[in-house]
Amino acid sequence: MAQNIFEVGERENRVLGIVKAKYGLKNKNQAFNLVIEAFEQELLEPGIKPEYLEKLKKIDKEKGIVFKDIEELKAILESK
C-alpha cells in the first residue's frame, strides 16, 4: 500500500470529517479512500445507463443498408 502525505484545506478537512461520521469510518484516511472510490465510479468508469441500453436495442432492430465496399456506400448515400 502506498503512503502519501497531503495537505488539505479547512473545507476539505471538514468534508472528510462529515464523510467519516456519515459512514461510520474509523479515520479520515478511510473517508478519503471512500471519496476517491466514488470519484472513480462516477467520473472515470461510468456504467452504461439503462436509457442508453434501450436506445441501443432500438437501433439494433432497425433495418440497415447492405453494401460490399465503401464506394458502394458512397453511391447509395449520394443517391438519397
C-alpha positions as CSV (number, residue, x, y, z in Angstrom):
1,M,0.0,0.0,0.0
2,A,1.3,3.4,-0.9
3,Q,1.5,6.1,1.7
4,N,1.2,9.8,0.8
5,I,1.1,13.0,2.7
6,F,-1.5,15.5,1.6
7,E,-2.2,19.0,2.7
8,V,-5.9,19.7,2.6
9,G,-7.7,22.9,3.2
10,E,-10.1,23.6,6.1
11,R,-13.2,23.0,3.9
12,E,-11.8,19.7,2.5
13,N,-10.9,18.6,6.1
14,R,-14.5,19.3,7.2
15,V,-15.9,17.3,4.2
16,L,-13.7,14.3,5.2
17,G,-14.9,14.6,8.8
18,I,-18.5,14.6,7.6
19,V,-17.9,11.6,5.3
20,K,-16.2,9.8,8.2
21,A,-19.1,10.4,10.5
22,K,-21.8,9.7,8.0
23,Y,-20.4,6.3,7.0
24,G,-19.1,5.4,10.5
25,L,-15.5,5.1,9.4
26,K,-12.6,4.8,11.8
27,N,-10.5,7.7,10.4
28,K,-10.2,10.3,7.7
29,N,-8.0,8.1,5.7
30,Q,-10.9,5.7,5.2
31,A,-13.1,8.7,4.3
32,F,-10.5,9.9,1.8
33,N,-10.4,6.4,0.2
34,L,-14.2,6.4,0.0
35,V,-14.3,9.7,-1.7
36,I,-11.7,8.6,-4.2
37,E,-13.7,5.4,-5.0
38,A,-16.9,7.4,-5.5
39,F,-15.0,9.7,-7.9
40,E,-13.6,6.8,-9.8
41,Q,-17.0,5.2,-10.2
42,E,-18.8,8.4,-11.2
43,L,-16.3,10.0,-13.5
44,L,-13.6,7.6,-14.6
45,E,-15.6,4.5,-15.3
46,P,-19.2,5.3,-15.6
47,G,-21.5,2.4,-16.2
48,I,-23.9,2.3,-19.1
49,K,-27.2,4.0,-18.3
50,P,-30.4,1.9,-18.8
51,E,-31.8,4.6,-21.1
52,Y,-28.8,4.2,-23.4
53,L,-29.1,0.4,-23.4
54,E,-32.8,0.8,-24.5
55,K,-31.7,3.2,-27.3
56,L,-29.1,0.7,-28.5
57,K,-31.7,-2.1,-28.6
58,K,-34.0,0.1,-30.7
59,I,-31.1,0.9,-33.1
60,D,-30.2,-2.8,-33.3
61,K,-33.7,-3.6,-34.5
62,E,-33.6,-1.0,-37.3
63,K,-33.1,-2.2,-40.9
64,G,-29.6,-1.3,-42.1
65,I,-28.1,-0.6,-45.5
66,V,-26.2,-3.5,-47.1
67,F,-23.1,-2.6,-49.1
68,K,-20.0,-4.5,-50.2
69,D,-17.4,-1.7,-50.1
70,I,-17.1,2.0,-49.3
71,E,-17.6,3.0,-52.9
72,E,-21.0,1.3,-53.0
73,L,-21.9,3.0,-49.7
74,K,-20.9,6.4,-51.1
75,A,-23.1,5.8,-54.2
76,I,-26.1,4.8,-52.0
77,L,-25.7,7.9,-49.8
78,E,-25.2,10.3,-52.8
79,S,-28.4,8.9,-54.4
80,K,-30.6,9.9,-51.5
